[in-house]
Amino acid sequence: MAAAVLVHGTQRLAIRTAEQLRLLEVDVLELGDLDVAELEQALAQVDAQALVLCDEGDIVNFHLALAARELKPELRLVVRLFNLELGAQAERLLGCRALSASQLAAPAFVEAALHDGYAQRIQVGDHELSVLPGDDAAPLLALDSADGVLPRELATAVSVIGRPRSRTPARSRRPGRGQFATVARVLRADPRLRLLGALLAALVALTTAIYASAEDIGLPRNLRGHAIVCGLATVGYRIGTELLAAGIDVCGVDLDERLGLARARSAGIAAAIGDAAQASTLRSLGVQDAEYLFCVTDNDVANLEAALVARAENPALRIVLRLFDADLAGRVERVAGLGVSRSVADLAAPAFAAAALGRDVTDTIRTPHGLLLVARMDALAATVGEVERSGALRVLSRERGVDVEWAPGADERLEQGDRVTVIGTQSGLAELSGR
């Protein structure tokens, strides 16, 4: 029997990751919550091929990852980290795979509200691609159809991958040294300008302090068609930034997540402290004129209360809820018709399981007929047709040097040094582990 995959944590993501691995007939050992000493003891006693760290705290996971790497340098590590910069540093320092559950799940929450008005973006090198409805005029790859995921015929596809476009980095708005020097010379030359500059600086400092300390930051009473996010922790923040990227105005509310509020405001989300289950709070967020509501706190009851109050205020509101109880979520959709429910753990767990088996998963795509994973890997000793033979995988691109070939033909051979991006089901990616 192959070495086991160890899964640390007691939250739903850890449970669902272990379930996904067992579906792939992988030997799994669930560790629960262990401290560093207990983890080191477990690693010394068990033959492990991988360790998945699923605690909800970044520092806890990073600390455990350091201990595991020190004890077993060859161990495959998958680490849940919300902070993307910390994740990048962890990958560089520890040779691990860092994944953010909220980043993986947020596009599916947004898609559930916007439906055909939303195109999930996929990054491949210096290019950006979008997941689009099947009637897109110039698709690149069929994504799913009424017959299931990954059809071969574009004509039958319900959703497709659109043509790639080059990513153009935004030009920095930071003034250059020359601009600073010019301003300094002007100020030195005119005392009146120096006084005016000092007064302006004081005014900016005062208004910034007032803005930062106010609990009500001038909530958006004049917006229409905007989105309201209830709960601004990890998931709410990611949903908000995804909505902003889609061109939708966003305001949000949280009971006491002050760090989350500061982070949300810095991203462009109008955020305040308040109880989303109170009609007055939702009215201050412009619920009557809003189009979307996301109830994504860590509490099922709070999410349901906010959704019920909001529905009474605006019957046309499109609501997406985060519900941890799977049975409750299903009945809310079928019986109450209150909105669509999504689970962060259910959406992210397949990516964590695939990463535990050595797949470099970058995105998850929720289609009407199933969840697909996007993964990057080094060259496979096969042709494109051989990789795609089972129907559970499609080769999206092959990078050879500076050249990128999109959706290469079945006869193309993947060579040493190629960088390949594939889209597939969880079982399809698991097949690659044996190649």
C-alpha positions as CSV (number, residue, x, y, z in Angstrom):
1,M,0.0,0.0,0.0
2,A,1.2,3.5,-0.8
3,A,2.2,5.9,2.0
4,A,-0.7,7.7,3.6
5,V,-1.8,11.3,3.2
6,L,-2.1,13.0,6.5
7,V,-4.8,15.6,7.0
8,H,-4.6,18.1,9.8
9,G,-7.6,20.0,11.1
10,T,-11.2,19.5,12.3
11,Q,-13.1,22.0,10.2
12,R,-15.2,21.1,7.2
13,L,-12.3,21.6,4.7
14,A,-10.2,19.0,6.4
15,I,-13.1,16.5,6.5
16,R,-14.1,17.1,2.9
17,T,-10.4,16.8,1.7
18,A,-10.1,13.5,3.5
19,E,-13.4,12.3,1.9
20,Q,-12.1,13.4,-1.6
21,L,-8.9,11.5,-1.1
22,R,-10.7,8.3,0.0
23,L,-12.9,8.5,-3.2
24,L,-9.6,8.3,-5.1
25,E,-8.7,5.2,-3.0
26,V,-5.9,7.0,-1.2
27,D,-5.0,5.8,2.3
28,V,-5.8,8.8,4.6
29,L,-5.0,9.5,8.2
30,E,-7.0,12.3,9.8
31,L,-5.0,13.9,12.6
32,G,-7.5,16.3,14.0
33,D,-6.0,19.3,15.7
34,L,-2.4,18.7,16.9
35,D,0.1,21.1,18.3
36,V,3.7,21.1,16.9
37,A,5.0,18.5,19.3
38,E,2.1,16.2,18.6
39,L,2.5,16.6,14.8
40,E,6.2,15.8,15.0
41,Q,5.4,12.7,16.9
42,A,2.8,11.6,14.4
43,L,5.2,12.2,11.5
44,A,7.9,10.2,13.2
45,Q,5.5,7.2,13.5
46,V,3.7,7.2,10.2
47,D,4.9,6.6,6.6
48,A,3.5,9.6,4.9
49,Q,3.6,10.8,1.3
50,A,1.9,14.1,2.0
51,L,0.6,16.4,4.8
52,V,-2.4,18.7,4.3
53,L,-2.7,21.5,6.8
54,C,-6.2,22.8,6.9
55,D,-6.5,24.9,10.1
56,E,-8.3,28.2,9.6
57,G,-5.3,30.2,11.0
58,D,-2.4,31.2,8.8
59,I,0.1,31.3,11.6
60,V,-0.9,27.9,12.9
61,N,-0.5,26.3,9.5
62,F,2.7,28.1,8.7
63,H,4.2,27.0,12.1
64,L,3.2,23.4,11.5
65,A,4.6,23.5,8.0
66,L,7.9,24.7,9.3
67,A,8.0,21.8,11.8
68,A,7.0,19.2,9.2
69,R,9.7,20.5,6.7
70,E,12.4,20.4,9.4
71,L,11.5,16.8,10.4
72,K,10.9,15.4,6.9
73,P,12.5,17.5,4.1
74,E,11.1,15.2,1.4
75,L,7.4,15.3,2.5
76,R,4.9,16.8,0.2
77,L,3.2,19.7,2.0
78,V,-0.1,21.4,1.1
79,V,-0.8,24.4,3.3
80,R,-4.0,26.5,3.6
81,L,-3.0,30.2,3.7
82,F,-5.4,33.1,3.2
83,N,-2.6,35.6,2.9
84,L,-1.4,35.3,-0.7
85,E,1.9,37.0,-0.1
86,L,2.6,34.7,2.9
87,G,1.6,31.8,0.6
88,A,4.1,32.8,-2.1
89,Q,6.8,33.1,0.5
90,A,5.9,29.8,2.1
91,E,6.2,28.1,-1.3
92,R,9.6,29.7,-1.9
93,L,11.0,28.9,1.5
94,L,9.4,25.5,2.2
95,G,8.8,24.0,-1.2
96,C,5.2,23.5,-0.3
97,R,2.0,24.1,-2.2
98,A,0.0,27.0,-0.6
99,L,-3.7,27.3,-1.4
100,S,-6.4,29.7,-0.3
101,A,-9.8,28.1,0.1
102,S,-11.6,31.4,-0.1
103,Q,-9.8,32.3,-3.3
104,L,-10.7,29.0,-4.9
105,A,-14.3,29.2,-3.8
106,A,-15.1,32.9,-4.4
107,P,-15.7,32.7,-8.2
108,A,-18.4,30.0,-7.7
109,F,-20.3,32.3,-5.2
110,V,-20.2,35.2,-7.6
111,E,-21.2,32.9,-10.5
112,A,-24.2,31.7,-8.5
113,A,-25.5,35.3,-8.3
114,L,-24.5,36.7,-11.6
115,H,-25.1,33.6,-13.8
116,D,-24.4,34.5,-17.4
117,G,-23.4,38.0,-16.5
118,Y,-20.2,36.8,-15.0
119,A,-17.0,35.3,-16.6
120,Q,-14.5,33.6,-14.3
121,R,-11.0,34.5,-15.2
122,I,-8.2,32.0,-15.4
123,Q,-4.5,33.1,-15.5
124,V,-2.1,31.1,-17.6
125,G,1.4,32.7,-17.6
126,D,1.0,36.2,-19.1
127,H,-2.4,35.5,-20.5
128,E,-6.0,35.7,-19.1
129,L,-8.8,33.5,-20.2
130,S,-12.5,33.5,-19.3
131,V,-15.2,30.9,-18.7
132,L,-18.1,31.9,-20.9
133,P,-21.6,30.7,-22.0
134,G,-21.5,28.1,-24.7
135,D,-22.8,30.5,-27.4
136,D,-19.6,32.6,-27.2
137,A,-18.6,33.6,-30.7
138,A,-14.9,32.4,-30.6
139,P,-14.4,29.7,-28.0
140,L,-11.1,28.0,-27.5
141,L,-12.2,24.8,-25.6
142,A,-15.5,23.1,-24.8
143,L,-15.9,23.0,-21.1
144,D,-19.2,21.2,-20.4
145,S,-22.4,20.1,-22.1
146,A,-25.7,18.5,-21.2
147,D,-23.9,15.1,-21.6
148,G,-21.4,16.0,-18.9
149,V,-18.1,17.8,-18.3
150,L,-15.4,18.2,-21.0
151,P,-17.2,17.4,-24.2
152,R,-15.1,17.4,-27.4
153,E,-17.6,19.3,-29.6
154,L,-17.8,23.0,-29.2
155,A,-21.2,23.1,-30.8
156,T,-22.8,21.2,-27.9
157,A,-21.1,23.1,-25.0
158,V,-23.0,24.8,-22.3
159,S,-19.9,26.7,-21.2
160,V,-16.5,27.2,-22.9
161,I,-13.1,28.7,-22.4
162,G,-12.8,31.9,-24.3
163,R,-9.8,33.0,-26.4
164,P,-6.7,34.1,-24.4
165,R,-5.7,37.7,-24.2
166,S,-2.4,39.2,-23.0
167,R,-2.4,40.6,-19.5
168,T,-1.3,44.2,-19.4
169,P,0.0,45.3,-16.0
170,A,-1.6,48.5,-14.7
171,R,0.8,51.5,-14.8
172,S,1.9,52.5,-11.4
173,R,0.4,55.8,-10.2
174,R,3.2,56.4,-7.7
175,P,5.0,59.7,-8.5
176,G,8.6,59.3,-9.7
177,R,11.6,60.9,-8.0
178,G,11.6,63.6,-10.6
179,Q,8.0,64.6,-9.8
180,F,8.8,64.8,-6.1
181,A,11.8,66.9,-6.8
182,T,9.8,69.4,-8.9
183,V,7.2,69.8,-6.2
184,A,9.9,70.3,-3.6
185,R,11.5,73.1,-5.6
186,V,8.2,74.9,-6.1
187,L,7.4,74.7,-2.4
188,R,10.8,76.1,-1.4
189,A,10.3,79.0,-3.8
190,D,7.0,80.3,-2.4
191,P,6.3,80.5,1.3
192,R,2.5,80.8,0.6
193,L,2.6,77.5,-1.1
194,R,4.4,76.0,1.8
195,L,1.7,77.2,4.2
196,L,-1.0,76.0,1.9
197,G,0.7,72.6,1.6
198,A,0.9,72.3,5.4
199,L,-2.8,73.2,5.8
200,L,-3.7,70.6,3.1
201,A,-1.6,67.9,4.8
202,A,-3.3,68.7,8.1
203,L,-6.7,68.5,6.5
204,V,-5.9,65.2,4.8
205,A,-4.7,63.8,8.1
206,L,-7.8,64.9,9.9
207,T,-10.3,63.5,7.4
208,T,-8.3,60.3,7.2
209,A,-8.5,59.9,11.0
210,I,-12.3,60.6,11.0
211,Y,-12.8,58.2,8.1
212,A,-10.8,55.4,9.8
213,S,-12.6,55.8,13.2
214,A,-16.1,56.1,11.9
215,E,-18.2,53.0,12.1
216,D,-20.6,54.3,9.5
217,I,-18.4,55.4,6.6
218,G,-21.0,57.1,4.5
219,L,-22.8,54.0,3.3
220,P,-24.0,54.0,-0.3
221,R,-27.4,55.4,-0.3
222,N,-27.3,56.5,-4.0
223,L,-26.1,53.2,-5.6
224,R,-28.3,51.0,-7.7
225,G,-27.6,47.4,-8.9
226,H,-24.8,46.9,-6.4
227,A,-23.9,43.9,-4.3
228,I,-24.0,43.7,-0.5
229,V,-21.7,41.3,1.3
230,C,-22.6,40.3,4.8
231,G,-19.5,39.0,6.6
232,L,-16.1,40.5,5.5
233,A,-13.7,37.8,6.8
234,T,-11.8,35.6,4.3
235,V,-14.6,34.5,2.1
236,G,-16.5,37.8,2.0
237,Y,-13.3,39.7,1.2
238,R,-12.5,37.4,-1.8
239,I,-16.1,37.7,-3.1
240,G,-16.0,41.4,-2.8
241,T,-12.8,41.8,-4.8
242,E,-14.1,39.3,-7.4
243,L,-17.2,41.5,-7.8
244,L,-15.2,44.7,-8.1
245,A,-13.1,43.0,-10.8
246,A,-16.4,42.2,-12.6
247,G,-17.3,45.9,-12.5
248,I,-19.9,45.8,-9.8
249,D,-20.1,48.2,-6.9
250,V,-19.8,46.5,-3.5
251,C,-20.6,47.4,0.0
252,G,-20.3,45.2,3.0
253,V,-21.0,44.8,6.7
254,D,-19.6,42.8,9.6
255,L,-20.4,42.7,13.3
256,D,-16.9,43.2,14.7
257,E,-14.3,42.1,12.1
258,R,-12.3,45.3,12.3
259,L,-9.2,43.9,10.6
260,G,-11.5,42.6,7.8
261,L,-13.2,46.0,7.5
262,A,-9.8,47.8,7.1
263,R,-8.8,45.2,4.5
264,A,-12.1,45.5,2.6
265,R,-11.9,49.3,2.6
266,S,-8.4,49.3,1.2
267,A,-9.7,47.1,-1.7
268,G,-12.4,49.5,-2.6
269,I,-15.4,47.9,-0.7
270,A,-17.6,50.4,1.3
271,A,-17.6,48.6,4.6
272,A,-19.1,49.3,8.0
273,I,-19.7,47.6,11.4
274,G,-23.3,46.5,11.9
275,D,-25.8,43.6,12.2
276,A,-26.9,42.4,8.7
277,A,-30.0,40.8,10.3
278,Q,-31.4,44.3,11.1
279,A,-33.5,45.9,8.5
280,S,-32.0,49.3,9.3
281,T,-28.5,48.1,8.6
282,L,-29.5,46.6,5.3
283,R,-31.4,49.8,4.4
284,S,-28.3,51.9,5.1
285,L,-26.5,49.6,2.6
286,G,-29.2,50.4,0.0
287,V,-30.8,47.0,0.0
288,Q,-33.9,48.2,-1.8
289,D,-31.9,49.2,-4.8
290,A,-29.3,46.4,-4.6
291,E,-29.3,43.5,-7.0
292,Y,-27.1,40.9,-5.2
293,L,-26.7,39.8,-1.6
294,F,-24.0,37.5,-0.3
295,C,-24.6,36.1,3.3
296,V,-21.2,34.5,4.0
297,T,-20.5,34.9,7.8
298,D,-19.2,31.8,9.7
299,N,-22.7,31.3,11.2
300,D,-25.6,29.5,9.5
301,V,-28.2,31.2,11.6
302,A,-26.8,34.7,11.0
303,N,-26.7,34.1,7.3
304,L,-30.3,32.8,7.2
305,E,-31.6,35.8,9.3
306,A,-29.9,38.3,7.0
307,A,-31.3,36.6,3.9
308,L,-34.8,36.5,5.3
309,V,-34.8,40.2,6.3
310,A,-33.3,41.2,3.0
311,R,-35.8,39.2,1.0
312,A,-38.6,41.1,2.8
313,E,-37.0,44.4,1.9
314,N,-36.3,43.5,-1.7
315,P,-38.1,40.5,-3.2
316,A,-36.1,40.7,-6.4
317,L,-32.8,40.4,-4.7
318,R,-30.5,37.6,-5.9
319,I,-29.2,35.9,-2.8
320,V,-26.3,33.5,-2.3
321,L,-25.7,32.0,1.2
322,R,-22.8,30.2,2.8
323,L,-24.3,27.3,4.8
324,F,-22.3,24.7,6.6
325,D,-25.1,22.2,7.1
326,A,-25.5,20.5,3.7
327,D,-29.0,19.2,4.5
328,L,-30.2,22.6,5.5
329,A,-28.6,24.2,2.4
330,G,-30.5,21.8,0.1
331,R,-33.8,22.4,1.8
332,V,-33.3,26.2,1.8
333,E,-32.9,26.1,-2.0
334,R,-35.7,23.5,-2.7
335,V,-38.4,24.5,-0.2
336,A,-37.8,28.0,0.9
337,G,-36.5,29.3,-2.4
338,L,-34.5,31.8,-0.4
339,G,-31.5,31.7,-2.7
340,V,-28.6,29.6,-3.8
341,S,-26.2,28.0,-1.2
342,R,-22.5,27.3,-1.7
343,S,-19.9,25.6,0.6
344,V,-16.3,26.9,0.6
345,A,-15.1,23.5,1.8
346,D,-17.0,21.6,-0.9
347,L,-15.6,23.8,-3.6
348,A,-12.0,23.9,-2.3
349,A,-11.5,20.3,-1.1
350,P,-10.9,18.8,-4.6
351,A,-8.1,21.2,-5.2
352,F,-6.5,20.4,-1.8
353,A,-6.8,16.7,-2.5
354,A,-5.3,17.0,-6.0
355,A,-2.4,19.0,-4.5
356,A,-1.8,16.3,-2.0
357,L,-1.2,13.9,-4.9
358,G,1.3,16.3,-6.5
359,R,-0.9,18.3,-8.8
360,D,-0.2,22.1,-9.0
361,V,-3.9,23.2,-8.9
362,T,-4.4,26.9,-9.7
363,D,-8.1,27.3,-10.2
364,T,-11.4,25.6,-9.7
365,I,-14.3,26.0,-12.2
366,R,-17.9,25.2,-11.2
367,T,-19.9,24.3,-14.3
368,P,-23.6,23.3,-14.4
369,H,-22.6,19.7,-14.6
370,G,-19.6,19.4,-12.3
371,L,-16.5,20.9,-10.7
372,L,-13.3,21.1,-12.8
373,L,-9.8,21.8,-11.7
374,V,-7.1,23.8,-13.6
375,A,-3.6,22.5,-13.0
376,R,-0.1,23.3,-14.2
377,M,2.6,20.6,-14.6
378,D,5.8,19.7,-16.3
379,A,5.8,17.8,-19.6
380,L,4.1,14.4,-19.6
381,A,5.6,11.5,-21.6
382,A,2.6,11.3,-24.0
383,T,0.8,12.9,-26.8
384,V,-2.1,15.3,-26.2
385,G,-4.4,12.6,-27.4
386,E,-3.1,10.1,-24.9
387,V,-3.5,12.5,-22.1
388,E,-7.1,13.3,-23.1
389,R,-8.1,9.7,-24.0
390,S,-10.2,9.0,-20.8
391,G,-12.3,12.1,-21.4
392,A,-11.6,13.4,-17.9
393,L,-8.8,15.8,-19.0
394,R,-8.2,18.5,-21.7
395,V,-4.9,20.1,-22.5
396,L,-5.5,23.9,-22.4
397,S,-2.0,25.0,-23.3
398,R,1.6,24.0,-23.9
399,E,4.4,26.4,-23.2
400,R,7.7,25.8,-24.9
401,G,10.2,28.5,-24.2
402,V,8.5,31.8,-24.9
403,D,5.9,30.2,-27.2
404,V,2.5,29.2,-26.1
405,E,0.3,26.8,-28.1
406,W,-3.4,26.9,-27.0
407,A,-5.6,23.8,-27.2
408,P,-2.9,21.7,-29.1
409,G,-4.1,18.9,-31.4
410,A,-4.3,15.3,-30.4
411,D,-1.1,14.4,-32.3
412,E,1.1,17.0,-30.6
413,R,3.7,15.4,-28.4
414,L,4.5,16.9,-25.0
415,E,8.3,17.1,-24.6
416,Q,10.8,17.5,-21.8
417,G,10.9,21.2,-20.7
418,D,7.3,21.9,-21.8
419,R,5.0,23.6,-19.2
420,V,1.4,22.2,-19.6
421,T,-1.9,23.5,-18.3
422,V,-4.7,21.0,-18.1
423,I,-8.4,21.2,-17.1
424,G,-9.9,18.1,-15.7
425,T,-12.0,16.3,-13.1
426,Q,-10.5,15.3,-9.8
427,S,-10.3,11.6,-11.0
428,G,-8.7,12.8,-14.2
429,L,-6.0,14.6,-12.4
430,A,-5.5,11.6,-10.1
431,E,-4.8,9.5,-13.2
432,L,-1.8,11.7,-14.0
433,S,-0.2,10.8,-10.7
434,G,0.7,7.4,-12.1
435,R,2.4,8.8,-15.2
